[in-house]
């Protein structure tokens, strides 16, 4: 595995999930245990957040590609491209925020424990991967 593999996996996953939720926004709420009526009423909100995830995922992939073209600087020890680092840290902020929101929903009984717990662990894990990648 290359040092960029976790970055690619995180960014591609974010873009795929963002696309899927944008195209089928009710699946997110229903998957977390919400009823159909709530899922329909909040579809627009799910799409707003889906676009955020898609844009961050594509932005990280774009910045990674840009930094690969300037690989000589990386080989000389310059580290990550500043734009890539900033996008990774923005992703960390989003993932940490998602984890806090899901933790509150779990505590309030607004989401089912198993999918809510999985979403919480995913958010925390993605934040950890983002921090590790941004600080290398």
N, C-alpha and C positions, 0 to 999 in steps of 0.2 A: 504494500500500500504506500502510495506517495504521500508526502506531507500535505498535498492539496486535496487528497481524497475526501477527508471529512468535510472540507469546505464545499466541495462539489456536491457531496451527498446532502448536506444541509440545505444548500441553495436549490438544488433540483427538487428536493422534497418539499420545500416551501413553495416553489413555483407550481408543482403538481397539485398540492393541496389547495393552494389559492385558486387554481383553475377549476378544480373539481367543485369547491364550495361556491364559486361564482356561478358555475353552470347548474348546480343542484343545491341551492342554499338551504332548502328544508332538511336535507340529510344531516346537516350538522346539529341542528336543534333536536331533531328526532333521535339521532344517535346518542345524544347526551341524556335522553329521557324526556324530552319535551313532547307535548301533544301536538297533533297536526295543526290545530288552530293557531297555537303559539308559533309554530314553525312557519306557517304562512304569513302571519303578522310581522314576523321579524326577518323575513327573507331579505329585505332591503338592507338591514343592518349586517347580516352575514355577508352579503355581497361587498359592503364597504370594507370589511376586514379582509375579505378574500383578495380584493385588489391590492391591499397593503402587502399581503404575503407574496402574491405573484410578483409585484414590482420589486420587493426586496430580493426575492430569489433570482430574478432575471438580472437585477443590478449587481448582485454579487458575482454571478457567472460572467457578466460583461466586464466587471473590474478585474476578475481573475484572468480572463483572456487578455485584457490590456496589460496586466502585469507580466504575463508570460511572454508577451512580445518584447518587454524590456527586461528579459531574464538576466542580462549581464549585470544589472544593478543588484539583483537578488543574489547572484552568485558571488558578488563582491561583498556581501554581508549587509546590504542596505535593508533587508527584511521585507515585510509586506508593503505593497503599494499603499500609500496613505488613504486613497479612496476606498480600497478594499477593506482596510482596517476599520474605517469609519462606518461602512455599510454593515460589516460584521457586528460592530458594537451597537448599531441601531437595531439589528436583529435580536441581539441579546436583550435590549430594553423591551422590545415587543414580546419576546418569549417569556421574560420574567413577568411582564404585565399580564400576559395570558395565564401564567401559573397562579398569580395572585387572584385574578378574577375567578378562575376555576376553583381555587381553594375556598373562596367566599361562597361560591355556588354550592360546593359540597357541604360546607358548614351549615348553610341555610336549607339544605335538603332540596335544592332546585334542580340538581342533576343526579342521575343514578350513580351509586358508588363505584361500580366497576369502570364504566366509560369515563366518568369524571376523574377517577384516580389515574386512569391511563392518560388522559389529557394533561393532568397535573404533572405526571412523571415525564411525559413527552416535552412539555414546556420547560421544565427544569433541566432536562437532558440537553435540549437544543440550546438553552442559554449557556450551559456548561461547555458544550462543544464550541459555541461561538466565542466565548471568553478564551478558551484554550487556543483557538485558531487566531484570534486577534492579538494575542499577547506573545506569540512565538517569535 
